[in-house]
Amino acid sequence: MIEKVFAFILGSCVGSFLNVCIWRLPQNISIIKPRSYCPHCNAMIGWYHNIPLLSYWWLKRRCANCGQPIALGYFLVELVTAGLFLVLYIKFGFTAYFFKFAFFFCMLILMSCIDVRYHAVPEILPLLGIGIGVCWSFGETYFWFRQGGPTVLPGDLPFILAFRGLIFGLGFTYLFKLCADLGLRCYLHWRKLDSIEGETESLGLGDVDLMGMIGVFIGIKLSFIAFFAAPVFALLYVLFALFFKRSHLVPYIPYLSVAAFFAFLWGNRILMYFNL
């Protein structure tokens, strides 16, 4: 029980750091200095006003200095990250896999929130995720041989699985993007439009890079499930937008991220059900 509480608290602290990254990275502000400050009045936030999850309610959702409201998103990021760490602890304990997938899903949370706010993500983020994921797979393969792991086919070695997932994630998604873009251009030409709410592409290259990162961490089969589950989650927003007559533009990275988590938790059960 104590370990679960610790995992939850650790996740909330990491979520607080993610909030800093979400705010600062797109603006090219250092995530190290200065320390946390109010985006409205620029007053420095004391540690006693920056306790994850709790301070949001103690301060009654307002800045202690200027009284401006604190966005709910800060609290939600901390809560989601804390819940994620708890789920990963229950699944893996504090093992290497816990830290591997904690990094993976934190990157997804970070990119999703930035995409929601700015409809774009810094190119370095998915590339950083791919790089660390590939390096991790080399480390897994090294320790696999070092500890005399069971004999497997070369194609089942961790770094081979990671590279296959990377190639599939990038290649399949980019091919899909080319076909979808062609269809979109035909539609725009038929309707004599220049764009749909300023958009002329079906997927951004950031989505392609993200699928490459997802492939590195969860492999080809689960990435395939995630890719086709994402539109289902996105459809929920589209229906909401149609009903309330809001913008149809969908920041797609959050749905890919939710779909990746769905595939991570239940993808193998789906594969077993269909004998794949």
N, C-alpha and C positions, 0 to 999 in steps of 0.2 A: 504493500500500500504506500509506504514512504517513497519507494522508487517511482511509483506512478505520479505521486504529487510532485516529486522533483522533476520528472520529465515534463509535466504540465507547466511548472514554474519556469523551467529552462526554455520551453517553447515560447512562453509569453515574453521573456527577455529578448529572445531572438526576434520575435515579432516586433518588439519596440525598435530594434536596430533596423529591421526591414522598413519600418515607417520612415526612418531617417534616409535610407537609400532611395525609397520611392519619391521622396520630396526633393532630394538633392541631386541625384545622378542625372536626371534630364536637364538640370540647370547648370551642370558642370561645376557644382559646389563640392568641396571636400567633404567626405563622410566622416572624417576624423576631427577636424577643427572647423569652426568653433563648436562648442557643445550645443545641445538642443536649445532652440529658441522659438519663441512664438512667431508664426508667420505673419501675424497682424501688426504687433507692436515691436517685434524684434527683441523683446526682453528675454534674457537668459532664464532657462527653466531650472530651478534647483532640483537636486536628486529626490527630495521629499515630495516634489510635485510631478515626478516622472516615474512613478512606480507602475509597472505594467498592469493593465486592467483596473487596478484599484483607484489610481489617481483620477481617472476619467469620471468616476462617480463621486469621489471625495470633493472634487472641484466643481461638482454639479455641471459638468460638461462645458465649463467656461474657463478661459485663461485667468489665472490668479492675479495678473497684473492689469490687463486692459478690459477684461470681462467679455471679450469676444467669444462666440461659441467655438468649441473644439469639434471638428468634423467627426462623425460617427465612424468613418473609415479607419481612423487610428485604432479605435477600440476593436473593430472587427478583425483587422489584420492581426492584432495581438491574440485575440480569442481563437481565430482559425489556426494560427501557427501553434498555439498551445495545444489545441485539440489534435492537430497533426502529430506533434511530438508524442502525445499520449498514445495515439493509435500505433505509431511506429514502435514505441516501447513495448506495447502489448504484443505486437507481431514479432519483434526481433530481440527484445531486451536491449541492454546497452552493448550491442555488438558492433562490428564494423559495418554491417548492413544498415543498422540504425542510422549511423552518421552519413553513409552513402546516400540513402534515400531522404534523409533530413535535408541535406544540401540540395538534392534534386528538386524536392517539392518547395523548398524555400525560394529557389530560383524561379519556379513557376509562379509562386505567389508574387514575387517581386515584379516579374515581367507582366503578369496579368494586371496588377494595379497600375503600373505605368501605362499600359495599353489603354486601360479604361479612361485614364486622365488625359493622355496626350494622343491617343490613337497611333502611337508609334513607340518603339522601344530602341534604346541604344544598341547598335549592332554588336558591340562587344559582349553583351550579356549572354546571348545564346552561344556565341563562339567560346566564351569562357566556360560555359557549362559543358560544351562538347569537349574542350581540351581537358578539363578536370575529369570528366567521365572516362575518356580514353586512357588517361594516365592511371586512373583508379583501376581500370580493367587490366592494364599491364601489371600493376601491383598485385591484383588478385591472382593473375596467372603465375607470377613469380612465387608467391607464397603457396600456391597450389602445388607447384613442383617441389618447393623447399620442404614442405611438410609431407611429401610422398602421397599426394592425393590419388584417388582411384583412377585407373586408366580410362581415358575418354577419347573419342574421336577428335582429331585436330579441329574440326569445325565447331566443336562444343567447348573449346577453351574460351575463358572469359573475354580475352582481347579480340578473338575472332568474332564472337557473338556481338561485341560492341561495335566493331567495324561493319559487320553486316547490317546491324540496326541503323548505323549512321548512313550507310549507302542507301538503304531502303528509305529511311526517313527523308533524306534530301532528294533522292532521285524520284521516288514515287510521288511525293508532294509537288515537286517542281513540274513533273509531267502533268499532273492533275491541274496545276495552275495554268499551264500553257493551254490545255484544252478548254478550261473554264474561261480563260481570258478571250479565247477565240469565240466562244459562244456568247460572251458578254458583248464583244464588239459587234457581232452580227445582230444582237438584240438592239444595241444602241443605234446601229445603222438603220435597222427596220423601223424603229420608233423615231428616227431623226433627232436623236439626243446626243449631246456631247459627253454627258456623264450622268451618273445617278447620285445625286447629292454630292457632287464633286469627286466621286470615285469612278475610276476607269479600270480597276483591277479586281479580280475575284479574291485573290489572296495576296498579301504582301510578302516580300522576301523574308521579313522577320518571322512569318508563320512557317515558311519553308525551313529556315534555320532552327526554329523551335522543334519542328518535327524531327530534325536530325538529332537534336539533343535528347528528345524523348526516345528515339530509337537506340541511342547509345546506352541509356539507363535501363530500359525495360524490354528491349529486343524487338524483333520483327513482328511476331504474332500479336503481342500486346499493343504495339504501335499501330498495327492495322486496325485493331478494335477501337483504339482511341481515335484514330482518324475519322472513322465512320460513326462513332458515337458523338463526336463534337457537334455535327449539324443537328442532332436530336436535341441537345441541350440548347443550342443557339435558336432552334425553332421556338422554344418557349418564350424567349425574348421577342422574337419577331411577331408572334401572336399577341404578346403584350403591347408591342409598338403599334400594331395594326388596330387593336381594340381601342387604345387611348390616343391614337393618331399622333404618335411620336416618331422621331427619326428612325428610319429603317437601317441606318448604319450600325453594323455589329462589330465591336472590337473583338476579334476572333480568338486572340490568344487566351482569354479567360476560359472559353469553352473548350479549347484544346487542353488546357490545364485540368479542368474538371474531368474531361474525358480520360486523360492520362491517369488521374487518381482512380477513376472508376475501373479502368482496365487493370491497374495495379492491384486493386482489391479483389475484383471479381472476374478478371479476364481469363484466368486459368480455369475457373469453373465453367465459363462459357465454352472454352476450347474443349474441355472434357465432355461437355454435354453433346457437342457436335462431333466428338471423336477426331479432333484436329490436332 
